[in-house]
Amino acid sequence: MRRRPVRLGMAEHDTAQGAAAFESLVSLLDYPMFIVTTRAGDQQAGCLVGFSSQTSINPPRFLVGLSRRNRTFAVAAEATHLAVHVLPREELPVARLFGGETGDDTDKFAQCTWHAGPEGLPILDAAESWFVGRITHRFDVGDHVGHLLEPVAGSAPDELRELISFSDVRDVDPGHDA
């Protein structure tokens, strides 16, 4: 379906049109989804994350957006590191667990297999690839807080299988509001 272009301008009504065009565009994109885990003291947490991206090649940096309403955000606020996991499509039940349940009510780690990794972070055994990053900066990015990561450890295969993307979890009711 072809959409008519929306011209962005400075007027207030153009701002609403710009927001509508933006929402239409991003609803068409099929972003990769990640599971982020963390630990602070004796608390561990994890959630499904769609707002993330590599931000720099040299030095290597990765940005993760965590919702302020998420238990993982609360634990991450006291943490020094995050683990970012890439899951193959056949591990969709794990993504649904971390996206559809809240750590306020459910011990997600009791329902999957994992092991302690670098910095004591929980590393999901279902992950085809993962890395641990030191949190270098936190900053407001709207209803989420950006966590800029400096990779310090990880594991990656030579090739990735088909990964879980937004279209695979679009129907998951989040464990909390955004």
C-alpha positions in Angstrom: 0.0 0.0 0.0 1.4 3.4 -1.0 1.1 6.2 1.5 1.0 9.8 0.7 4.1 11.6 2.0 3.6 13.9 5.0 5.6 17.0 5.0 7.0 18.0 8.3 6.9 21.6 9.3 7.2 23.9 12.3 3.5 24.6 12.8 1.6 22.9 15.5 -0.7 21.0 13.2 2.4 19.8 11.2 3.8 18.3 14.5 0.7 16.1 14.8 1.0 15.0 11.2 4.7 14.3 11.7 3.9 12.2 14.8 1.3 10.3 12.8 3.7 9.7 9.9 6.4 8.6 12.3 4.0 6.1 14.1 2.9 4.7 10.7 6.5 4.2 9.6 7.8 2.5 12.8 4.8 0.2 12.9 6.0 -1.2 9.6 9.5 -1.9 10.8 10.5 -5.3 12.2 13.2 -4.6 14.8 15.2 -7.3 16.4 14.2 -8.1 20.0 16.7 -8.7 22.8 16.4 -9.9 26.3 18.3 -7.8 28.8 19.2 -9.2 32.2 21.0 -7.5 35.2 21.9 -8.0 38.8 22.3 -5.6 41.7 23.1 -7.1 45.1 20.8 -10.1 45.6 18.3 -8.9 43.1 18.2 -10.0 39.4 15.9 -9.0 36.7 15.3 -9.3 33.0 12.9 -8.1 30.3 12.3 -8.2 26.5 13.7 -5.1 24.9 12.9 -3.6 21.5 14.5 -0.2 21.9 18.2 -0.8 21.4 21.0 -0.2 18.9 24.7 -0.2 18.3 25.7 3.5 18.5 29.5 3.4 17.8 32.1 1.2 16.1 35.2 2.7 17.8 34.8 2.7 20.7 32.2 -0.1 20.6 28.9 1.1 22.2 25.4 -0.2 22.4 22.3 1.6 23.7 19.4 -0.1 25.6 16.2 1.7 26.5 14.5 0.4 29.6 10.9 1.4 30.5 10.7 3.4 33.8 7.8 1.2 34.8 9.7 -2.1 34.4 11.2 -3.9 37.4 14.3 -4.5 35.3 14.7 -0.7 35.2 14.6 -0.5 39.0 17.2 -3.1 39.4 19.3 -1.7 36.6 19.3 1.7 38.3 21.5 0.1 41.0 23.5 -2.1 38.6 26.9 -1.5 36.9 26.3 -3.9 34.0 23.6 -5.3 31.7 23.7 -8.5 29.7 22.1 -8.3 26.2 20.9 -11.6 24.7 20.1 -12.6 21.1 17.7 -15.5 20.8 16.9 -17.7 17.8 13.3 -17.9 16.7 12.9 -21.4 18.2 13.4 -19.9 21.6 10.2 -17.7 21.3 8.7 -19.1 24.5 11.6 -17.5 26.5 11.0 -14.2 24.7 7.3 -14.4 25.6 8.2 -15.2 29.2 10.5 -12.1 29.5 8.1 -9.9 27.6 4.7 -11.0 29.0 5.5 -11.5 32.7 6.6 -8.9 35.2 9.3 -9.6 37.7 7.1 -8.0 40.3 4.9 -11.1 40.2 6.9 -13.9 38.6 10.4 -15.3 39.0 11.2 -15.6 35.3 14.6 -17.2 36.0 12.9 -20.1 37.8 11.1 -20.8 34.5 14.1 -21.0 32.2 17.7 -22.2 32.3 20.5 -19.8 32.9 24.0 -19.6 34.4 26.0 -16.9 36.2 28.2 -15.0 33.7 30.6 -12.1 33.9 29.9 -9.6 36.7 27.5 -12.3 38.2 24.9 -11.5 35.6 22.3 -14.1 34.6 23.1 -15.4 31.1 20.2 -17.2 29.5 21.1 -20.7 28.1 18.6 -20.1 25.3 20.6 -17.2 23.9 22.5 -17.9 20.7 24.7 -15.0 21.4 25.1 -12.5 24.2 27.3 -9.7 25.6 27.8 -8.0 28.9 28.2 -4.3 28.9 29.4 -1.8 31.5 26.8 1.0 31.9 28.8 4.2 31.0 25.9 6.6 30.9 22.1 6.8 31.7 19.9 9.4 30.2 16.3 10.3 29.6 14.9 9.3 26.2 11.2 9.8 26.9 9.2 7.1 28.7 12.4 5.0 28.7 15.9 5.6 30.1 18.8 5.0 27.8 21.7 2.8 29.1 24.8 3.2 27.1 26.9 0.1 27.3 30.6 -0.6 26.8 31.0 -4.3 25.9 33.3 -6.2 28.3 32.5 -9.9 27.6 30.4 -12.0 25.4 29.8 -15.0 23.1 28.8 -15.1 19.5 28.6 -17.9 16.9 30.1 -17.7 13.4 26.6 -17.3 12.0 23.2 -16.4 13.5 20.1 -18.4 12.8 16.7 -16.6 12.3 16.3 -14.2 15.2 13.3 -13.1 17.2 11.9 -9.9 15.9 9.1 -7.6 16.8 6.6 -9.4 14.4 7.2 -12.6 16.5 6.1 -10.9 19.8 3.7 -8.2 18.5 0.8 -10.1 20.2 2.5 -10.4 23.6 0.7 -8.4 26.3 3.5 -6.7 28.2 3.9 -7.5 31.8 3.6 -3.8 32.5 2.5 -0.6 30.7 5.2 1.2 28.7 
